[in-house]
Amino acid sequence: MARAVLACLLLSSAAAFAQTPPANDSVYQAWGGKAGIRAVMDEFVPRLLTDPRTAPFFKNTNRENLVTQLTDQLCQEAGGPCVYEGVPMKLVHQDLDIGRRDFNALVEILQQAMDAKGIPFSAQNGMLAKLAPMHREIVTTVTETQQRQ
């Protein structure tokens, strides 16, 4: 009897471990893995650095370092094997006086880069959904209109 109970416990434990879902890397896969993310960042960063709405925020930025950091960050956020080891978002953006309009311009530029690299619309939405919570850490300026809301 004790053997039967032990066997049931072992089987139920094994079943529980077998049902643990793998990390969700569907966005990572849809973007073509790290190479696909890097290709989008290679398209995105030059646009970001030259767009008059966003360029002032990046005037002292090392382009290659930015591409590398963003690649690792998006790779991690998308469920890939990368680890972002850069400065936390809140800390790196705290003194930049970034408003909603600035953040929205960045998102628009990212969408243009994703389109240019042929990222499917559903994969774009998947990535944007993963990145959206960062808005709270990046936008540092609150206008009077936003304060009243």
C-alpha positions in Angstrom: 0.0 0.0 0.0 2.8 2.4 0.9 4.4 1.7 -2.5 1.2 2.5 -4.3 0.9 5.8 -2.5 4.5 6.7 -3.1 4.1 5.8 -6.8 1.0 8.0 -7.1 2.9 10.9 -5.4 5.8 10.5 -7.8 3.6 10.3 -10.8 1.5 13.3 -9.8 4.7 15.3 -9.1 6.2 14.3 -12.5 3.0 15.3 -14.2 3.0 18.7 -12.5 6.6 19.4 -13.7 5.8 18.2 -17.2 2.9 20.6 -17.4 5.0 23.7 -16.6 4.7 25.8 -19.7 7.9 26.9 -21.4 8.8 30.5 -21.5 6.7 32.3 -24.1 9.1 33.2 -26.9 6.5 33.5 -29.7 7.3 37.2 -30.2 11.0 36.4 -30.2 10.4 33.7 -32.8 8.1 35.9 -34.9 10.8 38.6 -35.1 13.3 36.1 -36.4 15.2 35.7 -33.2 18.1 37.9 -32.1 19.2 38.4 -35.7 15.8 39.7 -36.7 15.6 42.0 -33.7 19.1 43.3 -34.5 18.0 44.0 -38.1 15.1 46.1 -36.9 17.3 48.0 -34.4 19.8 48.6 -37.3 16.9 50.2 -39.1 15.4 51.9 -36.1 18.4 53.7 -34.5 19.5 55.7 -37.5 15.9 56.9 -37.9 15.7 57.7 -34.2 19.0 59.7 -34.3 17.9 61.8 -37.4 14.2 62.4 -36.7 13.9 66.0 -35.4 11.4 64.9 -32.8 13.8 62.4 -31.1 17.3 63.4 -32.2 17.9 65.9 -29.4 17.5 63.1 -26.8 20.3 61.1 -28.4 22.9 63.8 -29.3 25.7 62.3 -27.1 24.8 58.7 -27.7 27.1 56.0 -29.2 25.1 54.6 -32.1 26.5 51.0 -31.9 26.1 50.8 -28.2 22.5 51.9 -28.5 21.8 49.3 -31.1 23.4 46.6 -29.0 21.6 47.6 -25.8 18.2 47.9 -27.6 18.7 44.5 -29.3 19.4 42.8 -25.9 16.5 44.6 -24.2 14.0 43.7 -26.9 15.3 40.2 -27.2 14.8 39.7 -23.4 11.4 41.4 -23.5 10.3 39.2 -26.4 11.1 36.0 -24.4 14.5 35.3 -26.1 17.6 34.1 -24.4 19.3 37.5 -24.1 19.9 39.4 -20.9 19.7 43.2 -20.9 22.5 44.5 -18.7 22.1 48.2 -19.4 21.1 51.0 -17.1 17.5 50.6 -15.8 15.0 52.6 -17.9 13.9 54.9 -15.1 17.4 55.9 -14.2 18.7 56.5 -17.8 15.6 58.6 -18.7 15.1 60.6 -15.4 16.8 63.8 -16.4 15.8 63.9 -20.1 12.5 65.7 -19.8 10.7 63.2 -22.0 7.0 63.8 -22.6 4.2 61.7 -24.0 4.6 63.3 -27.4 8.3 62.4 -27.5 7.5 58.8 -26.4 4.8 58.5 -29.1 7.3 59.8 -31.7 9.7 57.0 -30.7 6.9 54.4 -31.0 6.0 55.8 -34.5 9.6 55.5 -35.6 9.8 52.0 -34.3 6.7 51.0 -36.2 8.3 52.5 -39.4 11.4 50.4 -38.8 9.3 47.2 -38.2 7.4 47.8 -41.4 10.6 48.4 -43.3 11.9 45.1 -42.1 8.7 43.2 -42.8 7.8 42.3 -39.2 4.2 41.0 -39.3 1.6 43.2 -37.8 0.7 40.7 -35.1 4.4 40.4 -34.1 4.6 44.2 -34.0 1.7 44.3 -31.7 3.1 41.6 -29.5 6.4 43.5 -29.1 4.6 46.8 -28.4 2.5 45.2 -25.8 5.6 43.9 -24.0 7.3 47.3 -24.2 4.2 49.4 -23.2 4.8 49.2 -19.5 8.1 51.0 -19.9 6.2 54.1 -20.7 5.9 54.8 -17.0 9.7 54.6 -16.6 10.6 56.7 -19.7 8.0 59.6 -19.7 9.3 62.0 -17.1 7.4 65.2 -18.0 3.8 65.8 -17.0 2.0 68.6 -18.7 -0.8 70.6 -17.0 -3.4 68.8 -19.2 -2.0 65.4 -18.0 -2.1 66.5 -14.4 -5.8 67.3 -14.6 -6.6 63.9 -16.0 
